[in-house]
């Protein structure tokens, strides 16, 4: 995957402290923009959607 893009929540004051994702029809990859050549997490697309829903629920509970 080489179509990396930064989180929509990344702003100009964040520097390089961002999460980047890359997508394919079946998988989503996630990496830390500060260290793009190190570890990447890869999820199957449905699993990533479940993960995002859990994050949104968790954010509402704060």
Phi, psi and omega in degrees: 000130179226015179258057183289142174218151182278158177303145177292345178274355179286131180241176183296336181274358182277348184061230179258012183275074185226163170259137177241147176231155172226143184238152169225173180300334185244345186222157174234130177249144182230138177214164177271124184293340178288333182224068188292342181265359178266205188306142175234135174268133179236129181241148166292145186307312180297326179293321179294321177298317177298317178301313179297318178298319178296320177297318180296319177296318180296320180295324179292331182282348182280000000 
